[in-house]
């Protein structure tokens, strides 16, 4: 089962033109947000093992930062430890309502 948080709230960004095709992002991501090589493009598409990575499920990103910390080309950025995904994860541990402070009403509940 893949965890999903909220659609379109992740701070993850990826610049494919900077990617050096190392595949580390796919290797270190605990939720399979990235794929590289044949996993990303398929053997039929002629993808080689060194093909550039791509995001396959951005909404599964828990913003841990492992991808960005391991990217030698700085092609990935993510604000680790902030945002709705972290608020949801912390609510699981605390039993409280998620609060990430991104609402416009000032109450801090948006997740």
BELURCOR-V926501 format. One record per backbone hydrogen bond with DSSP energy under -1.0 kcal/mol. CO is the residue of the C=O (numbers start at 1). NH is the residue of the N-H. If there is no record, write none. Layout:
co-><CO	CO>
nh-><NH	NH>
//
This chain:
co-><13	15	23	24	25	33	33	35	36	37	38	42	43	48	51	54	57	58	59	63	65	66	71	75	77	78	79	83	84	85	86	87	88	89	90	91	108>
nh-><77	18	27	28	29	56	57	54	39	41	42	47	46	51	37	35	60	61	5	81	69	70	74	15	13	80	82	87	88	89	90	91	92	93	94	95	101>
//
